[in-house]
Amino acid sequence: MPEAVLHEARGFPDFKSLHHNAHPTTPRVLQLLVEVMATVPDADTRLVNLYANQGNADPLVVA
């Protein structure tokens, strides 16, 4: 599970148990993120809508 997802899950009761599955955000993961986001049209907010604070970590899960 990407570290960014863990950050979003910090309010869940089983948060501490999730840390055992943490995957660091490495340069390779960031490169994959760039590749994934390059396929998403600019106006498409289904994957990420930062203005609505939605989907902040979702692209990292896809990457």
Backbone as a ProteinNet text record, in pm:
[ID]
protein_1_A
[PRIMARY]
MPEAVLHEARGFPDFKSLHHNAHPTTPRVLQLLVEVMATVPDADTRLVNLYANQGNADPLVVA
[TERTIARY]
84.5	0	90.3	66.2	149.6	140.6	251.3	255.2	148	118	15.6	-121.9	-148.7	-275.8	-279.5	-167.9	-161.4	-188.6	-136.3	-158.8	-308.3	-377.8	-522.6	-600	-542.8	-611.8	-582	-514.7	-468.5	-580.4	-704.3	-814.4	-882.5	-843.9	-906.9	-857.2	-943	-904.3	-789.3	-776.2	-669.2	-547.2	-533.2	-425.9	-287.3	-259.3	-126.7	-95.4	-194.7	-170.2	-141.3	-184.2	-161.6	-16.1	57.1	196.2	284.8	245.9	325.2	324	227.3	214.4	254.4	325.6	360.7	461.2	438.7	530.8	579.1	710.3	760.9	739.8	725.6	711.5	851.7	897.8	1032.8	1033.5	1151.4	1157.5	1089.1	1100.4	1034.3	882.5	829.8	684.8	640.3	718.6	683.8	688.1	782.3	787.7	663.4	622.8	499.6	378.7	379	270	262.7	377.4	381.3	322	359.4	308.2	157.2	108.2	-35.6	-110.7	-63.7	-134.3	-130.7	-29	-21.1	-132.2	-192.5	-300.6	-438	-444.2	-572.2	-593.8	-703.2	-730.2	-739.3	-696.9	-693.2	-827.7	-934.5	-1066.9	-1131.7	-1070.4	-1126.8	-1094.3	-1195.1	-1174.8	-1219.2	-1240.2	-1285.1	-1175.9	-1051	-940.4	-889.2	-874.2	-822	-901	-944.9	-1006.3	-951.9	-833.1	-767.3	-845.5	-921.7	-1000.8	-1110.1	-1157.9	-1260	-1197.7	-1064.2	-991.1	-1031.8	-1039.6	-1078.2	-971.2	-935.7	-847.9	-701.4	-659.4	-520.6	-422	-449.9	-358.2	-397.7	-515.4	-563.1	-466.9	-409.3	-316.7	-194.9	-150.8	-37.5	-75.3	-198	-244.1	-240	-284.3	-282.2	-138.7	-51	90.1	153.8
-115.2	0	123	217.4	338	420.3	483.2	567.8	676.6	727.8	831.4	778.8	652.5	592.4	578.7	539.1	530.4	665.5	769.4	904.2	936.4	900.6	925	834.6	720.3	624.3	646.9	753.6	773.4	778.7	799.9	804.7	670.7	568.5	437.7	365.2	285.6	216.8	118.1	57.1	-41	20.8	150.3	223.3	165	133.5	82.9	-49.9	-133.7	-262.7	-246.9	-137.6	-115.5	-81.5	-29.8	8.5	-108	-228.4	-345.6	-367.4	-306.6	-321.4	-195.2	-106.2	21.9	3.9	76.7	78.6	223	245	382.3	443.6	574.1	647.7	673.7	581.4	586	666.3	700.3	766	682.9	551.6	465.7	476.4	478.6	493.4	629.3	732.1	864.8	867.4	796	788.2	717.3	610.5	541.5	633.4	714.1	809.8	909.1	958.3	1049.9	982.5	856.8	783.2	762.3	728.9	708.6	839.5	946.7	1074	1131.8	1096.6	1143.7	1085.4	976.2	913.3	968.4	1051.3	1106.1	1243.7	1262.9	1395.5	1502.4	1622.7	1732.6	1758.7	1749.7	1781.8	1665.5	1548.8	1430.5	1433.3	1447	1453.8	1327.5	1219.2	1095.6	1030.1	1038	977.5	1070.8	1196.3	1295.2	1424.1	1477.2	1609.1	1679.6	1738.1	1801	1921	1987	2100.9	2057.9	1935.1	1881	1792.2	1787.7	1703.6	1557	1509.7	1371.7	1302.9	1181.7	1100.7	1136.4	1197	1240.2	1125	1010.3	896.9	794.2	805.5	706	683.3	787.4	763.1	681.1	694.6	614.3	467.6	439.4	299.8	244.6	323.2	279.5	260.7	355	347	224.3
0	0	0	-90.2	-95.7	33.3	66	186.2	181.8	63.6	51	90.9	62.3	102.4	254.5	312.5	458.5	521.8	462.2	515.9	516.8	410.7	404.1	498.7	537	623.6	770.9	804.8	942.7	1046.2	1005.6	1100.3	1123.6	1049.5	1062.9	1187.6	1251.8	1374.8	1358.1	1240.8	1219.2	1149.8	1161.5	1096.2	1126.1	1251.3	1288.1	1219.8	1201.7	1137.3	988.1	928.6	786.1	754.9	853.1	830	786.4	818.4	780.3	629.5	561.9	416.7	340.8	406.3	344.3	231.1	124.2	10.1	-4.4	8.4	-0.3	-138.7	-139.5	-264.5	-319.7	-402	-457.6	-588.4	-637.9	-769.7	-879.1	-873.6	-973.7	-964.9	-843.7	-826.3	-880.2	-854.6	-905.9	-1059	-1118.7	-1264.6	-1318.9	-1252.6	-1292.5	-1277.1	-1172.6	-1150.8	-1266.7	-1310.4	-1424.7	-1548.1	-1570.5	-1686.3	-1677.2	-1559	-1540	-1561.6	-1499.9	-1509.2	-1650.6	-1727.7	-1866	-1952.6	-1907.8	-1984.5	-1948.2	-1845.3	-1798.7	-1860.8	-1932.8	-1990.4	-1881.8	-1915.3	-1818.3	-1750.6	-1824.8	-1770.2	-1695.6	-1697.7	-1633	-1483.5	-1400.5	-1255.7	-1183.8	-1258.3	-1193.8	-1111.2	-1154.4	-1081	-972.3	-1006.7	-912.1	-926.7	-816.1	-812.8	-690.1	-704.9	-590.9	-538.9	-625.7	-580.5	-483.7	-497.5	-407.8	-300.4	-295.9	-200.8	-214.5	-339.4	-367.3	-450.5	-413.3	-494.6	-484.3	-375.7	-362.7	-378.6	-323.2	-329.5	-434.2	-491.7	-587.3	-703.9	-764.4	-874.5	-832.3	-708.3	-661.7	-653	-619.8	-617.3	-759	-855.6	-995.4	-1043.2	-1007.5	-1050	-990
[MASK]
+++++++++++++++++++++++++++++++++++++++++++++++++++++++++++++++

